Protein backbone atom coordinates (compact mmCIF):
# COMPACT_ATOMS: atom_id res chain seq x y z
CA UNK A 1 0.00 0.00 0.00
CA UNK A 2 2.92 2.34 0.64
CA UNK A 3 3.80 2.15 -3.05
CA UNK A 4 0.34 2.96 -4.39
CA UNK A 5 -2.13 5.83 -4.45
CA UNK A 6 -5.91 5.52 -4.28
CA UNK A 7 -7.81 8.18 -6.24
CA UNK A 8 -11.55 8.86 -6.07
CA UNK A 9 -12.96 10.58 -9.17
CA UNK A 10 -16.40 12.21 -9.19
CA UNK A 11 -18.23 11.48 -12.43
CA UNK A 12 -20.55 14.48 -12.12
CA UNK A 13 -18.95 17.33 -10.11
CA UNK A 14 -22.20 19.30 -9.79
CA UNK A 15 -24.02 16.40 -8.12
CA UNK A 16 -23.76 16.22 -4.33
CA UNK A 17 -22.56 12.88 -3.03
CA UNK A 18 -24.81 10.95 -0.68
CA UNK A 19 -24.73 7.47 0.77
CA UNK A 20 -27.32 6.47 -1.85
CA UNK A 21 -25.54 7.70 -5.02
CA UNK A 22 -21.85 7.47 -4.11
CA UNK A 23 -21.52 4.06 -5.75
CA UNK A 24 -22.85 5.33 -9.09
CA UNK A 25 -21.26 8.78 -8.99
CA UNK A 26 -17.67 7.87 -8.20
CA UNK A 27 -14.88 5.80 -9.66
CA UNK A 28 -11.93 4.56 -7.63
CA UNK A 29 -8.52 4.25 -9.28
CA UNK A 30 -5.38 2.56 -8.04
CA UNK A 31 -2.20 4.31 -9.20
CA UNK A 32 1.51 3.85 -8.59
CA UNK A 33 3.40 6.67 -6.90
CA UNK A 34 5.57 7.20 -9.97
CA UNK A 35 2.47 8.01 -12.03
CA UNK A 36 4.24 10.64 -14.18
CA UNK A 37 6.96 8.20 -15.19
CA UNK A 38 4.35 5.56 -16.02
CA UNK A 39 2.31 8.09 -18.00
CA UNK A 40 5.44 9.17 -19.86
CA UNK A 41 6.18 5.57 -20.88
CA UNK A 42 2.61 4.92 -22.01
CA UNK A 43 2.39 8.16 -23.99
CA UNK A 44 5.63 7.45 -25.84
CA UNK A 45 5.23 3.72 -26.43
CA UNK A 46 1.46 3.32 -26.84
CA UNK A 47 -0.36 6.54 -27.63
CA UNK A 48 2.32 7.94 -29.95
CA UNK A 49 2.24 4.83 -32.11
CA UNK A 50 -1.56 4.91 -32.18
CA UNK A 51 -1.76 8.57 -33.18
CA UNK A 52 1.01 8.25 -35.80
CA UNK A 53 -0.51 5.16 -37.42
CA UNK A 54 -1.61 6.23 -40.96
CA UNK A 55 -4.69 4.00 -40.65
CA UNK A 56 -5.93 6.10 -37.74
CA UNK A 57 -5.30 9.33 -39.70
CA UNK A 58 -7.25 8.39 -42.83
CA UNK A 59 -10.14 10.76 -42.11
CA UNK A 60 -7.88 13.64 -41.03
CA UNK A 61 -6.89 16.48 -43.28
CA UNK A 62 -3.19 17.41 -43.44
CA UNK A 63 -3.93 20.56 -41.42
CA UNK A 64 -5.67 18.57 -38.66
CA UNK A 65 -2.95 15.90 -38.64
CA UNK A 66 -0.20 18.48 -38.25
CA UNK A 67 -2.08 20.43 -35.57
CA UNK A 68 -2.88 17.32 -33.49
CA UNK A 69 0.64 15.92 -33.69
CA UNK A 70 2.29 19.28 -32.98
CA UNK A 71 0.21 19.75 -29.83
CA UNK A 72 0.78 16.15 -28.76
CA UNK A 73 4.55 16.54 -29.14
CA UNK A 74 4.45 19.72 -27.03
CA UNK A 75 2.56 17.75 -24.38
CA UNK A 76 5.15 14.93 -24.51
CA UNK A 77 8.00 17.40 -24.09
CA UNK A 78 6.32 19.05 -21.09
CA UNK A 79 5.61 15.63 -19.60
CA UNK A 80 9.27 14.61 -19.93
CA UNK A 81 10.41 17.84 -18.28
CA UNK A 82 7.87 17.59 -15.44
CA UNK A 83 8.68 13.93 -14.81
CA UNK A 84 12.35 14.86 -14.51
CA UNK A 85 11.66 17.75 -12.15
CA UNK A 86 9.82 15.46 -9.73
CA UNK A 87 13.14 13.62 -9.35
CA UNK A 88 15.19 16.82 -9.12
CA UNK A 89 16.59 16.31 -12.62
CA UNK A 90 16.70 18.47 -15.74
CA UNK A 91 15.52 16.32 -18.65
CA UNK A 92 16.16 17.65 -22.15
CA UNK A 93 13.06 16.53 -24.10
CA UNK A 94 13.74 14.76 -27.38
CA UNK A 95 12.13 16.13 -30.58
CA UNK A 96 9.38 14.13 -32.35
CA UNK A 97 10.66 10.86 -33.80
CA UNK A 98 9.67 11.75 -37.38
CA UNK A 99 11.72 14.96 -37.22
CA UNK A 100 14.93 13.31 -36.04
CA UNK A 101 17.64 13.15 -38.74
CA UNK A 102 18.33 9.75 -40.23
CA UNK A 103 21.13 8.87 -42.61
CA UNK A 104 23.11 11.86 -43.90
CA UNK A 105 23.56 15.08 -41.98
CA UNK A 106 21.43 17.07 -44.40
CA UNK A 107 18.54 14.59 -43.92
CA UNK A 108 16.60 14.60 -47.18
CA UNK A 109 12.95 15.59 -47.24
CA UNK A 110 11.57 12.68 -49.24
CA UNK A 111 9.73 9.68 -47.88
CA UNK A 112 6.92 7.26 -48.61
CA UNK A 113 3.41 8.48 -47.89
CA UNK A 114 4.63 11.94 -46.97
CA UNK A 115 5.45 10.81 -43.43
CA UNK A 116 8.81 12.57 -43.29
CA UNK A 117 8.82 16.25 -42.45
CA UNK A 118 10.17 18.51 -45.20
CA UNK A 119 13.66 19.83 -44.51
CA UNK A 120 12.47 23.38 -43.80
CA UNK A 121 9.84 22.19 -41.33
CA UNK A 122 12.31 19.77 -39.78
CA UNK A 123 14.82 22.57 -39.19
CA UNK A 124 12.07 24.64 -37.54
CA UNK A 125 11.09 21.76 -35.21
CA UNK A 126 14.68 20.96 -34.26
CA UNK A 127 15.53 24.62 -33.66
CA UNK A 128 12.55 24.73 -31.32
CA UNK A 129 14.06 21.80 -29.41
CA UNK A 130 17.42 23.60 -29.15
CA UNK A 131 15.66 26.73 -27.84
CA UNK A 132 13.93 24.64 -25.16
CA UNK A 133 17.22 22.97 -24.17
CA UNK A 134 18.95 26.34 -23.99
CA UNK A 135 16.30 27.75 -21.62
CA UNK A 136 16.49 24.70 -19.37
CA UNK A 137 20.29 24.72 -19.23
CA UNK A 138 20.45 28.48 -18.64
CA UNK A 139 18.06 28.06 -15.71
CA UNK A 140 20.43 25.54 -14.10
CA UNK A 141 23.56 27.59 -14.83
CA UNK A 142 22.17 30.76 -13.26
CA UNK A 143 21.34 29.04 -9.97
CA UNK A 144 23.30 30.72 -7.20
CA UNK A 145 24.08 29.41 -3.68
CA UNK A 146 23.16 32.90 -2.42
CA UNK A 147 19.61 32.68 -3.79
CA UNK A 148 18.05 31.93 -0.40
CA UNK A 149 19.87 34.88 1.17
CA UNK A 150 18.71 37.16 -1.65
CA UNK A 151 15.15 36.02 -0.95
CA UNK A 152 15.50 37.21 2.64
CA UNK A 153 15.74 33.73 4.13
CA UNK A 154 18.27 32.46 6.64
CA UNK A 155 19.50 29.05 5.45
CA UNK A 156 21.53 26.73 7.63
CA UNK A 157 25.04 25.62 6.58
CA UNK A 158 23.62 22.34 5.26
CA UNK A 159 21.75 24.32 2.58
CA UNK A 160 25.08 25.14 0.88
CA UNK A 161 26.02 21.46 0.75
CA UNK A 162 22.59 20.50 -0.57
CA UNK A 163 22.77 23.23 -3.22
CA UNK A 164 26.03 21.98 -4.70
CA UNK A 165 24.88 18.37 -4.48
CA UNK A 166 21.75 19.22 -6.47
CA UNK A 167 23.57 21.41 -9.00
CA UNK A 168 26.33 18.84 -9.57
CA UNK A 169 23.73 16.11 -10.13
CA UNK A 170 21.83 18.32 -12.57
CA UNK A 171 24.89 19.33 -14.56
CA UNK A 172 26.22 15.77 -14.66
CA UNK A 173 22.85 14.66 -16.02
CA UNK A 174 22.86 17.41 -18.64
CA UNK A 175 26.43 16.49 -19.62
CA UNK A 176 25.35 12.87 -20.15
CA UNK A 177 22.31 13.88 -22.20
CA UNK A 178 24.46 16.13 -24.38
CA UNK A 179 26.54 13.11 -25.28
CA UNK A 180 23.69 10.94 -26.57
CA UNK A 181 23.63 10.13 -30.26
CA UNK A 182 20.21 11.70 -30.90
CA UNK A 183 21.21 15.13 -29.63
CA UNK A 184 24.46 15.06 -31.60
CA UNK A 185 22.53 14.21 -34.77
CA UNK A 186 20.18 17.15 -34.20
CA UNK A 187 23.09 19.58 -33.89
CA UNK A 188 24.89 18.05 -36.88
CA UNK A 189 21.76 18.32 -39.01
CA UNK A 190 21.19 21.97 -38.03
CA UNK A 191 24.82 22.82 -38.68
CA UNK A 192 24.60 21.22 -42.14
CA UNK A 193 21.53 23.36 -42.85
CA UNK A 194 23.33 26.53 -41.67
CA UNK A 195 21.17 27.12 -38.61
CA UNK A 196 22.17 30.11 -36.49
CA UNK A 197 21.44 28.19 -33.26
CA UNK A 198 24.36 25.75 -33.37
CA UNK A 199 27.18 28.20 -32.55
CA UNK A 200 25.50 29.66 -29.41
CA UNK A 201 24.62 26.14 -28.26
CA UNK A 202 28.24 25.03 -28.69
CA UNK A 203 29.29 27.91 -26.44
CA UNK A 204 26.63 26.84 -23.96
CA UNK A 205 28.06 23.32 -23.93
CA UNK A 206 31.45 24.75 -22.90
CA UNK A 207 29.76 26.72 -20.12
CA UNK A 208 28.13 23.51 -18.90
CA UNK A 209 31.50 21.77 -18.75
CA UNK A 210 33.05 24.62 -16.76
CA UNK A 211 30.09 24.86 -14.36
CA UNK A 212 30.00 21.07 -13.99
CA UNK A 213 33.68 20.96 -13.02
CA UNK A 214 33.14 23.76 -10.49
CA UNK A 215 30.06 22.09 -8.96
CA UNK A 216 31.74 18.69 -8.64
CA UNK A 217 34.86 20.24 -7.07
CA UNK A 218 32.79 22.26 -4.58
CA UNK A 219 30.74 19.20 -3.68
CA UNK A 220 33.87 17.09 -3.25
CA UNK A 221 35.44 19.46 -0.72
CA UNK A 222 32.24 20.50 1.06
CA UNK A 223 31.29 16.86 1.58
CA UNK A 224 34.18 16.60 4.07
CA UNK A 225 32.18 18.98 6.29
CA UNK A 226 29.05 16.83 6.32
CA UNK A 227 29.52 15.47 9.85
CA UNK A 228 30.57 18.78 11.46
CA UNK A 229 27.62 20.53 9.81
CA UNK A 230 25.27 17.81 11.03
CA UNK A 231 26.69 18.11 14.55
CA UNK A 232 26.38 21.89 14.38
CA UNK A 233 22.65 21.62 13.70
CA UNK A 234 22.04 18.97 16.33
CA UNK A 235 19.70 19.79 19.20
CA UNK A 236 21.72 17.69 21.60
CA UNK A 237 25.12 19.39 21.31
CA UNK A 238 26.03 21.76 24.12
CA UNK A 239 26.82 25.37 23.24
CA UNK A 240 30.16 25.18 25.02
CA UNK A 241 31.17 22.29 22.74
CA UNK A 242 30.51 24.07 19.45
CA UNK A 243 34.11 25.23 19.07
CA UNK A 244 35.29 21.62 19.16
CA UNK A 245 32.93 20.54 16.35
CA UNK A 246 35.41 21.46 13.63
CA UNK A 247 38.52 20.09 15.32
C-alpha positions as CSV (number, residue, x, y, z in Angstrom):
1,X,0.0,0.0,0.0
2,X,2.9,2.3,0.6
3,X,3.8,2.2,-3.1
4,X,0.3,3.0,-4.4
5,X,-2.1,5.8,-4.5
6,X,-5.9,5.5,-4.3
7,X,-7.8,8.2,-6.2
8,X,-11.5,8.9,-6.1
9,X,-13.0,10.6,-9.2
10,X,-16.4,12.2,-9.2
11,X,-18.2,11.5,-12.4
12,X,-20.6,14.5,-12.1
13,X,-19.0,17.3,-10.1
14,X,-22.2,19.3,-9.8
15,X,-24.0,16.4,-8.1
16,X,-23.8,16.2,-4.3
17,X,-22.6,12.9,-3.0
18,X,-24.8,10.9,-0.7
19,X,-24.7,7.5,0.8
20,X,-27.3,6.5,-1.8
21,X,-25.5,7.7,-5.0
22,X,-21.9,7.5,-4.1
23,X,-21.5,4.1,-5.7
24,X,-22.9,5.3,-9.1
25,X,-21.3,8.8,-9.0
26,X,-17.7,7.9,-8.2
27,X,-14.9,5.8,-9.7
28,X,-11.9,4.6,-7.6
29,X,-8.5,4.2,-9.3
30,X,-5.4,2.6,-8.0
31,X,-2.2,4.3,-9.2
32,X,1.5,3.8,-8.6
33,X,3.4,6.7,-6.9
34,X,5.6,7.2,-10.0
35,X,2.5,8.0,-12.0
36,X,4.2,10.6,-14.2
37,X,7.0,8.2,-15.2
38,X,4.3,5.6,-16.0
39,X,2.3,8.1,-18.0
40,X,5.4,9.2,-19.9
41,X,6.2,5.6,-20.9
42,X,2.6,4.9,-22.0
43,X,2.4,8.2,-24.0
44,X,5.6,7.5,-25.8
45,X,5.2,3.7,-26.4
46,X,1.5,3.3,-26.8
47,X,-0.4,6.5,-27.6
48,X,2.3,7.9,-30.0
49,X,2.2,4.8,-32.1
50,X,-1.6,4.9,-32.2
51,X,-1.8,8.6,-33.2
52,X,1.0,8.2,-35.8
53,X,-0.5,5.2,-37.4
54,X,-1.6,6.2,-41.0
55,X,-4.7,4.0,-40.6
56,X,-5.9,6.1,-37.7
57,X,-5.3,9.3,-39.7
58,X,-7.2,8.4,-42.8
59,X,-10.1,10.8,-42.1
60,X,-7.9,13.6,-41.0
61,X,-6.9,16.5,-43.3
62,X,-3.2,17.4,-43.4
63,X,-3.9,20.6,-41.4
64,X,-5.7,18.6,-38.7
65,X,-3.0,15.9,-38.6
66,X,-0.2,18.5,-38.3
67,X,-2.1,20.4,-35.6
68,X,-2.9,17.3,-33.5
69,X,0.6,15.9,-33.7
70,X,2.3,19.3,-33.0
71,X,0.2,19.7,-29.8
72,X,0.8,16.2,-28.8
73,X,4.5,16.5,-29.1
74,X,4.5,19.7,-27.0
75,X,2.6,17.7,-24.4
76,X,5.1,14.9,-24.5
77,X,8.0,17.4,-24.1
78,X,6.3,19.0,-21.1
79,X,5.6,15.6,-19.6
80,X,9.3,14.6,-19.9
81,X,10.4,17.8,-18.3
82,X,7.9,17.6,-15.4
83,X,8.7,13.9,-14.8
84,X,12.3,14.9,-14.5
85,X,11.7,17.8,-12.1
86,X,9.8,15.5,-9.7
87,X,13.1,13.6,-9.4
88,X,15.2,16.8,-9.1
89,X,16.6,16.3,-12.6
90,X,16.7,18.5,-15.7
91,X,15.5,16.3,-18.6
92,X,16.2,17.7,-22.2
93,X,13.1,16.5,-24.1
94,X,13.7,14.8,-27.4
95,X,12.1,16.1,-30.6
96,X,9.4,14.1,-32.4
97,X,10.7,10.9,-33.8
98,X,9.7,11.8,-37.4
99,X,11.7,15.0,-37.2
100,X,14.9,13.3,-36.0
101,X,17.6,13.2,-38.7
102,X,18.3,9.8,-40.2
103,X,21.1,8.9,-42.6
104,X,23.1,11.9,-43.9
105,X,23.6,15.1,-42.0
106,X,21.4,17.1,-44.4
107,X,18.5,14.6,-43.9
108,X,16.6,14.6,-47.2
109,X,12.9,15.6,-47.2
110,X,11.6,12.7,-49.2
111,X,9.7,9.7,-47.9
112,X,6.9,7.3,-48.6
113,X,3.4,8.5,-47.9
114,X,4.6,11.9,-47.0
115,X,5.5,10.8,-43.4
116,X,8.8,12.6,-43.3
117,X,8.8,16.2,-42.5
118,X,10.2,18.5,-45.2
119,X,13.7,19.8,-44.5
120,X,12.5,23.4,-43.8
121,X,9.8,22.2,-41.3
122,X,12.3,19.8,-39.8
123,X,14.8,22.6,-39.2
124,X,12.1,24.6,-37.5
125,X,11.1,21.8,-35.2
126,X,14.7,21.0,-34.3
127,X,15.5,24.6,-33.7
128,X,12.6,24.7,-31.3
129,X,14.1,21.8,-29.4
130,X,17.4,23.6,-29.1
131,X,15.7,26.7,-27.8
132,X,13.9,24.6,-25.2
133,X,17.2,23.0,-24.2
134,X,18.9,26.3,-24.0
135,X,16.3,27.8,-21.6
136,X,16.5,24.7,-19.4
137,X,20.3,24.7,-19.2
138,X,20.4,28.5,-18.6
139,X,18.1,28.1,-15.7
140,X,20.4,25.5,-14.1
141,X,23.6,27.6,-14.8
142,X,22.2,30.8,-13.3
143,X,21.3,29.0,-10.0
144,X,23.3,30.7,-7.2
145,X,24.1,29.4,-3.7
146,X,23.2,32.9,-2.4
147,X,19.6,32.7,-3.8
148,X,18.1,31.9,-0.4
149,X,19.9,34.9,1.2
150,X,18.7,37.2,-1.7
151,X,15.2,36.0,-0.9
152,X,15.5,37.2,2.6
153,X,15.7,33.7,4.1
154,X,18.3,32.5,6.6
155,X,19.5,29.1,5.4
156,X,21.5,26.7,7.6
157,X,25.0,25.6,6.6
158,X,23.6,22.3,5.3
159,X,21.7,24.3,2.6
160,X,25.1,25.1,0.9
161,X,26.0,21.5,0.7
162,X,22.6,20.5,-0.6
163,X,22.8,23.2,-3.2
164,X,26.0,22.0,-4.7
165,X,24.9,18.4,-4.5
166,X,21.8,19.2,-6.5
167,X,23.6,21.4,-9.0
168,X,26.3,18.8,-9.6
169,X,23.7,16.1,-10.1
170,X,21.8,18.3,-12.6
171,X,24.9,19.3,-14.6
172,X,26.2,15.8,-14.7
173,X,22.8,14.7,-16.0
174,X,22.9,17.4,-18.6
175,X,26.4,16.5,-19.6
176,X,25.4,12.9,-20.1
177,X,22.3,13.9,-22.2
178,X,24.5,16.1,-24.4
179,X,26.5,13.1,-25.3
180,X,23.7,10.9,-26.6
181,X,23.6,10.1,-30.3
182,X,20.2,11.7,-30.9
183,X,21.2,15.1,-29.6
184,X,24.5,15.1,-31.6
185,X,22.5,14.2,-34.8
186,X,20.2,17.1,-34.2
187,X,23.1,19.6,-33.9
188,X,24.9,18.0,-36.9
189,X,21.8,18.3,-39.0
190,X,21.2,22.0,-38.0
191,X,24.8,22.8,-38.7
192,X,24.6,21.2,-42.1
193,X,21.5,23.4,-42.8
194,X,23.3,26.5,-41.7
195,X,21.2,27.1,-38.6
196,X,22.2,30.1,-36.5
197,X,21.4,28.2,-33.3
198,X,24.4,25.8,-33.4
199,X,27.2,28.2,-32.5
200,X,25.5,29.7,-29.4
201,X,24.6,26.1,-28.3
202,X,28.2,25.0,-28.7
203,X,29.3,27.9,-26.4
204,X,26.6,26.8,-24.0
205,X,28.1,23.3,-23.9
206,X,31.4,24.7,-22.9
207,X,29.8,26.7,-20.1
208,X,28.1,23.5,-18.9
209,X,31.5,21.8,-18.7
210,X,33.1,24.6,-16.8
211,X,30.1,24.9,-14.4
212,X,30.0,21.1,-14.0
213,X,33.7,21.0,-13.0
214,X,33.1,23.8,-10.5
215,X,30.1,22.1,-9.0
216,X,31.7,18.7,-8.6
217,X,34.9,20.2,-7.1
218,X,32.8,22.3,-4.6
219,X,30.7,19.2,-3.7
220,X,33.9,17.1,-3.2
221,X,35.4,19.5,-0.7
222,X,32.2,20.5,1.1
223,X,31.3,16.9,1.6
224,X,34.2,16.6,4.1
225,X,32.2,19.0,6.3
226,X,29.1,16.8,6.3
227,X,29.5,15.5,9.9
228,X,30.6,18.8,11.5
229,X,27.6,20.5,9.8
230,X,25.3,17.8,11.0
231,X,26.7,18.1,14.6
232,X,26.4,21.9,14.4
233,X,22.6,21.6,13.7
234,X,22.0,19.0,16.3
235,X,19.7,19.8,19.2
236,X,21.7,17.7,21.6
237,X,25.1,19.4,21.3
238,X,26.0,21.8,24.1
239,X,26.8,25.4,23.2
240,X,30.2,25.2,25.0
241,X,31.2,22.3,22.7
242,X,30.5,24.1,19.4
243,X,34.1,25.2,19.1
244,X,35.3,21.6,19.2
245,X,32.9,20.5,16.4
246,X,35.4,21.5,13.6
247,X,38.5,20.1,15.3
